[in-house]
């Protein structure tokens, strides 16, 4: 595909705008339609980014013949059904993490992608962050083997607010969203299958109806282990922090910053064309469309993560 890739973006909130900012740096791609729940707010976003078509219905955008691909930044509960709608309409699709909040739905998306041959990818951004790419390349070169990953995912979200501090219309989830990042990254970085997985969770929030604290243990077929702590009760510092303990060193990744065990900074600025993980993720999506290949973080490649999440959910429900 040599022509400009025409894109529709669904979900004009905090994360949708991150994608719009990222796409502005990518040649040969144009967002021509934006879909949002509230027409007025969506129009404001469209005006800011110079997008001509605005709608509150995904189907309106899918009906546009010029649309080649769709990026879904909508509530988790809609991801699978909307991804299926995009594929059935003949559109390539990138859905923000998670692919689904039920294993059966994720498997349905994967099956449909295989039958259509379209590019379908999930926003597992950690695969693309330069800090984690640096680690991955060291592993591939045989210079580093993970013995343990220790990960902390901490937010302060006792009310249902989004990343911009605005009320959210849906409820986020520690297991199916935030744990998905680390479960997938652990398998990706070790190159093995997750053969053991255990989880415990704290009390359920009285109004949000979700567990606000969770602890997960994983073991890879390589022998490496992972300990993941998650919280919506943590009042700072916020974010996800990864400690890689290996046979030849220790590395700590804080988003796009990487240091060794002595807190000495490692320059990851030359790992890729950008330091923005979302931009790198989007570049991979569009490159896969142009080259007619399976992308990194394709729906098929990340499906094992959702199988592990399903097993963990079954454990938690039975506890």
Kinemage of the C-alpha trace (Angstrom):
@kinemage 1
@onewidth
@group {chain A} dominant
@subgroup {mainchain}
@vectorlist {calphas} color= white
{ca unk a 1} P 0.000 0.000 0.000
{ca unk a 2} L 1.640 3.222 -1.180
{ca unk a 3} L -1.281 5.604 -0.766
{ca unk a 4} L -2.083 7.525 2.394
{ca unk a 5} L -3.650 5.272 5.029
{ca unk a 6} L -6.980 6.787 6.052
{ca unk a 7} L -7.836 6.191 9.702
{ca unk a 8} L -10.877 6.471 11.947
{ca unk a 9} L -10.254 6.915 15.665
{ca unk a 10} L -12.943 5.815 18.113
{ca unk a 11} L -12.722 7.276 21.600
{ca unk a 12} L -11.815 10.955 21.701
{ca unk a 13} L -10.740 10.966 25.339
{ca unk a 14} L -7.351 11.142 27.048
{ca unk a 15} L -5.860 8.107 25.338
{ca unk a 16} L -7.400 8.833 21.967
{ca unk a 17} L -5.616 12.170 21.928
{ca unk a 18} L -2.309 10.429 22.660
{ca unk a 19} L -2.810 8.485 19.442
{ca unk a 20} L -3.755 11.628 17.524
{ca unk a 21} L -0.560 13.318 18.733
{ca unk a 22} L 1.463 10.252 17.759
{ca unk a 23} L -0.062 9.931 14.279
{ca unk a 24} L 0.787 13.578 13.594
{ca unk a 25} L 4.441 12.441 13.532
{ca unk a 26} L 3.877 9.576 11.074
{ca unk a 27} L 4.103 10.228 7.346
{ca unk a 28} L 1.513 8.764 5.000
{ca unk a 29} L -1.250 8.445 7.599
{ca unk a 30} L -4.286 10.689 7.993
{ca unk a 31} L -7.076 10.581 10.580
{ca unk a 32} L -10.234 11.441 8.632
{ca unk a 33} L -12.941 10.436 11.102
{ca unk a 34} L -13.342 10.605 14.868
{ca unk a 35} L -16.002 8.868 16.951
{ca unk a 36} L -16.972 9.912 20.479
{ca unk a 37} L -19.756 9.367 22.966
{ca unk a 38} L -20.516 13.094 23.334
{ca unk a 39} L -20.905 14.975 20.056
{ca unk a 40} L -19.860 18.409 21.337
{ca unk a 41} L -16.656 17.221 23.018
{ca unk a 42} L -15.815 15.052 20.020
{ca unk a 43} L -16.251 18.024 17.709
{ca unk a 44} L -13.808 20.015 19.842
{ca unk a 45} L -11.201 17.275 19.416
{ca unk a 46} L -11.875 17.104 15.668
{ca unk a 47} L -11.454 20.859 15.341
{ca unk a 48} L -8.183 20.780 17.283
{ca unk a 49} L -6.696 18.099 15.018
{ca unk a 50} L -8.320 19.154 11.748
{ca unk a 51} L -10.478 16.050 11.336
{ca unk a 52} L -13.406 16.495 8.964
{ca unk a 53} L -15.819 13.698 9.899
{ca unk a 54} L -17.362 13.514 13.386
{ca unk a 55} L -19.895 11.005 14.638
{ca unk a 56} L -21.136 9.312 17.799
{ca unk a 57} L -21.575 5.950 16.048
{ca unk a 58} L -18.742 3.628 14.971
{ca unk a 59} L -20.974 2.240 12.212
{ca unk a 60} L -21.027 5.661 10.514
{ca unk a 61} L -17.254 5.612 10.146
{ca unk a 62} L -17.137 1.963 9.092
{ca unk a 63} L -19.536 2.826 6.269
{ca unk a 64} L -16.996 5.249 4.768
{ca unk a 65} L -15.256 3.512 1.870
{ca unk a 66} L -12.137 5.679 2.244
{ca unk a 67} L -11.395 4.310 5.724
{ca unk a 68} L -8.588 1.742 5.690
{ca unk a 69} L -8.043 1.261 9.421
{ca unk a 70} L -9.574 1.975 12.812
{ca unk a 71} L -7.959 2.632 16.191
{ca unk a 72} L -10.215 1.827 19.145
{ca unk a 73} L -9.665 3.799 22.366
{ca unk a 74} L -13.103 3.031 23.728
{ca unk a 75} L -14.184 1.455 27.043
{ca unk a 76} L -12.772 -2.009 27.700
{ca unk a 77} L -16.203 -3.616 27.607
{ca unk a 78} L -16.610 -2.579 23.938
{ca unk a 79} L -13.191 -3.601 22.624
{ca unk a 80} L -13.941 -7.097 21.347
{ca unk a 81} L -17.335 -6.336 19.807
{ca unk a 82} L -16.033 -3.212 18.099
{ca unk a 83} L -12.918 -4.985 16.819
{ca unk a 84} L -15.191 -7.641 15.331
{ca unk a 85} L -17.333 -4.946 13.702
{ca unk a 86} L -14.223 -3.363 12.154
{ca unk a 87} L -12.954 -6.662 10.758
{ca unk a 88} L -16.373 -7.554 9.366
{ca unk a 89} L -16.423 -4.140 7.640
{ca unk a 90} L -13.077 -4.968 5.990
{ca unk a 91} L -11.030 -2.520 8.082
{ca unk a 92} L -7.675 -3.149 9.716
{ca unk a 93} L -7.952 -2.528 13.447
{ca unk a 94} L -5.784 -1.633 16.411
{ca unk a 95} L -7.577 -1.933 19.734
{ca unk a 96} L -6.179 -0.396 22.875
{ca unk a 97} L -5.280 -2.764 25.692
{ca unk a 98} L -7.035 -4.972 26.695
{ca unk a 99} L -8.329 -6.902 23.690
{ca unk a 100} L -11.250 -8.105 25.821
{ca unk a 101} L -12.315 -8.708 29.385
{ca unk a 102} L -13.437 -12.269 28.619
{ca unk a 103} L -11.307 -14.988 27.044
{ca unk a 104} L -14.076 -16.205 24.726
{ca unk a 105} L -14.394 -12.724 23.235
{ca unk a 106} L -10.638 -12.483 22.657
{ca unk a 107} L -10.648 -15.881 20.955
{ca unk a 108} L -13.501 -14.770 18.694
{ca unk a 109} L -11.498 -11.745 17.527
{ca unk a 110} L -8.447 -13.922 16.807
{ca unk a 111} L -10.526 -16.410 14.811
{ca unk a 112} L -12.089 -13.628 12.729
{ca unk a 113} L -8.715 -12.018 12.053
{ca unk a 114} L -7.379 -15.315 10.744
{ca unk a 115} L -10.347 -15.725 8.398
{ca unk a 116} L -10.130 -12.158 7.035
{ca unk a 117} L -6.347 -11.821 6.837
{ca unk a 118} L -6.628 -8.208 7.956
{ca unk a 119} L -4.148 -6.628 10.371
{ca unk a 120} L -5.493 -6.743 13.922
{ca unk a 121} L -3.266 -5.552 16.742
{ca unk a 122} L -3.560 -4.757 20.441
{ca unk a 123} L -1.980 -1.804 22.242
{ca unk a 124} L 0.483 -3.750 24.373
{ca unk a 125} L 2.692 -0.661 24.545
{ca unk a 126} L 5.406 -2.192 26.735
{ca unk a 127} L 6.593 -4.226 23.742
{ca unk a 128} L 7.424 -0.912 22.047
{ca unk a 129} L 8.746 1.341 24.833
{ca unk a 130} L 12.469 1.968 24.126
{ca unk a 131} L 13.458 0.906 27.644
{ca unk a 132} L 11.886 -2.529 27.227
{ca unk a 133} L 13.104 -2.791 23.633
{ca unk a 134} L 16.658 -2.226 24.916
{ca unk a 135} L 16.228 -5.141 27.335
{ca unk a 136} L 14.659 -7.316 24.630
{ca unk a 137} L 17.571 -6.773 22.258
{ca unk a 138} L 20.056 -7.649 24.991
{ca unk a 139} L 18.141 -10.893 25.611
{ca unk a 140} L 18.026 -11.717 21.890
{ca unk a 141} L 21.789 -11.137 21.647
{ca unk a 142} L 22.342 -13.684 24.432
{ca unk a 143} L 23.781 -11.035 26.745
{ca unk a 144} L 21.079 -11.114 29.427
{ca unk a 145} L 18.670 -13.714 30.785
{ca unk a 146} L 15.838 -12.793 33.146
{ca unk a 147} L 15.791 -14.558 36.499
{ca unk a 148} L 13.067 -12.414 38.039
{ca unk a 149} L 10.868 -9.458 37.167
{ca unk a 150} L 9.478 -7.368 40.008
{ca unk a 151} L 6.746 -4.988 38.834
{ca unk a 152} L 4.678 -2.356 40.642
{ca unk a 153} L 1.606 -0.842 38.965
{ca unk a 154} L 0.299 1.898 41.230
{ca unk a 155} L -2.448 4.475 40.734
{ca unk a 156} L -4.681 6.582 42.962
{ca unk a 157} L -8.145 5.998 41.551
{ca unk a 158} L -10.687 5.837 44.371
{ca unk a 159} L -13.149 7.692 42.166
{ca unk a 160} L -13.893 6.850 38.536
{ca unk a 161} L -11.712 9.422 36.748
{ca unk a 162} L -9.673 9.215 33.557
{ca unk a 163} L -6.074 10.291 32.910
{ca unk a 164} L -7.200 13.914 32.443
{ca unk a 165} L -9.014 13.977 35.783
{ca unk a 166} L -12.426 13.841 34.129
{ca unk a 167} L -15.319 11.558 35.138
{ca unk a 168} L -15.158 8.241 33.317
{ca unk a 169} L -18.232 6.534 31.840
{ca unk a 170} L -16.886 3.014 32.529
{ca unk a 171} L -14.909 1.159 35.174
{ca unk a 172} L -11.265 0.228 34.681
{ca unk a 173} L -9.911 -3.108 35.944
{ca unk a 174} L -6.615 -4.095 37.558
{ca unk a 175} L -6.608 -7.654 36.167
{ca unk a 176} L -7.882 -7.373 32.602
{ca unk a 177} L -6.229 -4.029 31.830
{ca unk a 178} L -3.250 -3.216 34.010
{ca unk a 179} L -2.047 -6.764 34.716
{ca unk a 180} L -2.326 -7.509 30.988
{ca unk a 181} L 0.644 -5.218 30.315
{ca unk a 182} L 2.963 -7.158 32.621
{ca unk a 183} L 1.656 -10.669 31.919
{ca unk a 184} L 2.269 -10.147 28.207
{ca unk a 185} L 5.628 -8.403 28.709
{ca unk a 186} L 6.914 -11.166 30.997
{ca unk a 187} L 6.144 -13.837 28.393
{ca unk a 188} L 7.530 -11.671 25.577
{ca unk a 189} L 10.778 -10.868 27.356
{ca unk a 190} L 11.475 -14.383 28.642
{ca unk a 191} L 10.456 -16.027 25.375
{ca unk a 192} L 8.666 -18.756 27.288
{ca unk a 193} L 5.155 -19.845 28.181
{ca unk a 194} L 3.638 -18.899 31.536
{ca unk a 195} L 3.352 -22.271 33.271
{ca unk a 196} L 2.271 -21.100 36.730
{ca unk a 197} L 0.035 -18.186 37.699
{ca unk a 198} L -1.404 -17.259 41.084
{ca unk a 199} L -3.369 -14.238 42.288
{ca unk a 200} L -4.891 -12.758 45.431
{ca unk a 201} L -6.892 -9.557 45.718
{ca unk a 202} L -7.970 -7.109 48.394
{ca unk a 203} L -11.427 -5.802 49.296
{ca unk a 204} L -13.914 -4.751 46.635
{ca unk a 205} L -14.645 -1.022 46.401
{ca unk a 206} L -18.206 -0.368 47.674
{ca unk a 207} L -19.271 1.766 44.684
{ca unk a 208} L -16.842 0.907 41.873
{ca unk a 209} L -17.409 -2.814 42.403
{ca unk a 210} L -13.778 -3.775 41.669
{ca unk a 211} L -10.838 -4.969 43.732
{ca unk a 212} L -8.530 -2.025 44.427
{ca unk a 213} L -5.422 -4.075 45.277
{ca unk a 214} L -4.029 -7.234 43.727
{ca unk a 215} L -0.917 -9.401 43.832
{ca unk a 216} L 0.097 -11.802 41.047
{ca unk a 217} L 2.880 -14.408 40.787
{ca unk a 218} L 3.991 -15.885 37.464
{ca unk a 219} L 6.530 -18.490 36.353
{ca unk a 220} L 7.857 -18.914 32.817
{ca unk a 221} L 8.804 -22.186 31.162
{ca unk a 222} L 12.323 -20.689 31.091
{ca unk a 223} L 12.385 -20.826 34.898
{ca unk a 224} L 12.090 -17.056 35.364
{ca unk a 225} L 9.585 -15.719 37.880
{ca unk a 226} L 7.574 -12.499 38.108
{ca unk a 227} L 5.968 -10.746 41.047
{ca unk a 228} L 3.380 -8.088 40.186
{ca unk a 229} L 1.773 -5.727 42.707
{ca unk a 230} L -1.165 -3.550 41.589
{ca unk a 231} L -3.133 -0.878 43.416
{ca unk a 232} L -5.727 1.817 42.809
{ca unk a 233} L -5.304 2.885 46.463
{ca unk a 234} L -1.726 4.158 46.158
{ca unk a 235} L -1.323 7.890 46.797
{ca unk a 236} L 1.971 8.298 44.884
{ca unk a 237} L 4.351 7.873 43.293
{ca unk a 238} L 2.146 6.809 40.395
{ca unk a 239} L 2.890 4.608 37.397
{ca unk a 240} L 4.435 1.243 36.612
{ca unk a 241} L 7.974 0.387 37.593
{ca unk a 242} L 9.795 -2.693 36.271
{ca unk a 243} L 12.853 -4.267 37.873
{ca unk a 244} L 14.620 -6.836 35.688
{ca unk a 245} L 16.911 -9.096 37.708
{ca unk a 246} L 19.110 -11.182 35.413
{ca unk a 247} L 22.220 -13.288 35.208
{ca unk a 248} L 24.445 -10.408 34.077
{ca unk a 249} L 22.872 -7.370 35.679
{ca unk a 250} L 19.847 -5.585 37.095
{ca unk a 251} L 17.832 -2.970 35.210
{ca unk a 252} L 14.964 -0.719 36.298
{ca unk a 253} L 12.544 0.670 33.725
{ca unk a 254} L 10.278 3.593 34.562
{ca unk a 255} L 8.263 4.117 31.390
{ca unk a 256} L 10.887 5.340 28.889
{ca unk a 257} L 13.694 5.771 31.430
{ca unk a 258} L 16.102 2.922 32.066
{ca unk a 259} L 18.775 2.662 34.768
{ca unk a 260} L 20.962 -0.150 36.040
{ca unk a 261} L 20.933 -1.493 39.572
{ca unk a 262} L 23.230 1.315 40.676
{ca unk a 263} L 20.748 3.923 39.348
{ca unk a 264} L 23.129 4.812 36.502
{ca unk a 265} L 21.153 6.046 33.512
{ca unk a 266} L 21.210 4.045 30.273
{ca unk a 267} L 20.712 6.002 27.048
{ca unk a 268} L 17.781 4.472 25.140
{ca unk a 269} L 17.227 7.468 22.854
{ca unk a 270} L 18.726 5.657 19.856
{ca unk a 271} L 16.812 2.409 20.276
{ca unk a 272} L 14.051 3.510 17.898
{ca unk a 273} L 12.866 6.507 15.870
{ca unk a 274} L 10.931 7.919 18.818
{ca unk a 275} L 10.871 7.803 22.598
{ca unk a 276} L 7.060 7.735 22.524
{ca unk a 277} L 5.775 4.187 23.017
{ca unk a 278} L 2.337 5.015 21.604
{ca unk a 279} L 3.896 6.456 18.454
{ca unk a 280} L 6.101 3.380 18.032
{ca unk a 281} L 3.078 1.141 18.544
{ca unk a 282} L 1.150 3.079 15.878
{ca unk a 283} L 4.115 2.981 13.497
{ca unk a 284} L 4.160 -0.814 13.777
{ca unk a 285} L 0.426 -0.993 13.026
{ca unk a 286} L 0.695 1.090 9.874
{ca unk a 287} L 3.913 -0.623 8.741
{ca unk a 288} L 2.219 -4.026 9.041
{ca unk a 289} L -0.679 -2.754 6.899
{ca unk a 290} L 1.690 -1.448 4.215
{ca unk a 291} L 3.866 -4.556 4.227
{ca unk a 292} L 1.007 -7.069 4.470
{ca unk a 293} L 2.470 -8.829 7.504
{ca unk a 294} L 1.560 -9.774 11.054
{ca unk a 295} L 2.485 -7.018 13.510
{ca unk a 296} L 4.239 -7.331 16.820
{ca unk a 297} L 1.394 -7.482 19.402
{ca unk a 298} L -1.025 -8.981 16.879
{ca unk a 299} L -4.210 -10.392 18.383
{ca unk a 300} L -2.811 -13.898 17.891
{ca unk a 301} L 0.526 -13.110 19.552
{ca unk a 302} L -1.066 -11.607 22.666
{ca unk a 303} L -3.825 -14.228 23.048
{ca unk a 304} L -1.735 -16.329 25.510
{ca unk a 305} L -1.798 -13.336 27.880
{ca unk a 306} L -5.598 -13.398 27.961
{ca unk a 307} L -5.604 -17.117 28.619
{ca unk a 308} L -3.479 -16.464 31.718
{ca unk a 309} L -5.777 -13.632 32.829
{ca unk a 310} L -8.734 -16.001 32.453
{ca unk a 311} L -7.036 -18.565 34.693
{ca unk a 312} L -6.290 -15.880 37.276
{ca unk a 313} L -9.865 -14.637 37.213
{ca unk a 314} L -11.116 -18.175 37.815
{ca unk a 315} L -8.804 -18.431 40.839
{ca unk a 316} L -10.026 -15.124 42.246
{ca unk a 317} L -13.686 -16.003 41.704
{ca unk a 318} L -13.215 -19.324 43.491
{ca unk a 319} L -11.414 -17.807 46.491
